[in-house]
Amino acid sequence: MTHQRPKAACDVFEALETRRAVRAFLPDAVDRATVERILALAARAPSGTNLQPWKVWVVAGERLDKLSSRILAAHEADDPAYQDEYPYYPDHWTEPYVSRRRKLGKDLYALLGIGKGDAPAMKRQFGRNYTFFGAPVGLFVTIERSMNVGSWLDLGTFLQSILLAARGFGLHTCPQQAFAKYHQLIRHELNIPETEIIACGIALGFDDPDAPENKLITEREPVSAFATFAWE
């Protein structure tokens, strides 16, 4: 079966430049065929010996609303039964990483009018993760528990490919590791086997251009700050 190539909303260079973590989506629907095409394109991502160590679970409509409600309730109750399945951040923060993280939080909360130390408002904002920030489609990306570090690198290329392919359709995304904390709940709702680790969620839809949080543009270091050239 062949697929007709869609007319891209932007080329790969624009997709790379305009991809960002959108934290407020419009309720406008995204059709299933578009999601399937995005995943088919992303599946061209490289992986060692072509293992393709990824799986995707897609939720929308009433299933998404039900799942979001259950996770949000657990978040609001601070249920200690839920813990991250794997470590995402370093055990000990060092520079420049701690400063970058703090600046992101400061800039985001400033746009939202959340003052320093306003823990209830911060918690409410973080809880919006579990509604996929209002996106009509949610994806959960999983990887077999038996896979090693190399396959997690491959998983990263697949994730980025989803985010860029979405831009080609004029859509935006938000990759969300926050869902990993509620892997037990998600696993139960979607019948995801214990042999798979829920690496992250992804919100997918059309961005809300009027939402202040979508005005956030994160800084990037220049090439000279992170690349070393042995160019002779």
Secondary structure, DSSP 8 states (H G I E B T S, - for coil): --------SS-HHHHHHH--B---B------HHHHHHHHHHHTTS--GGG----EEEEEEHHHHHHHHHHHHHHHHTT-TT---SS--S-SS--TTHHHHHHHHHHHHHHHHT--TT-HHHHHHHHHGGGGGGG-SEEEEEEEETT--HHHHHHHHHHHHHHHHHHHHTT-EEEEEGGGGGGHHHHHHHHT--TTEEEEEEEEEE-B-TT-GGGG-------HHHH------
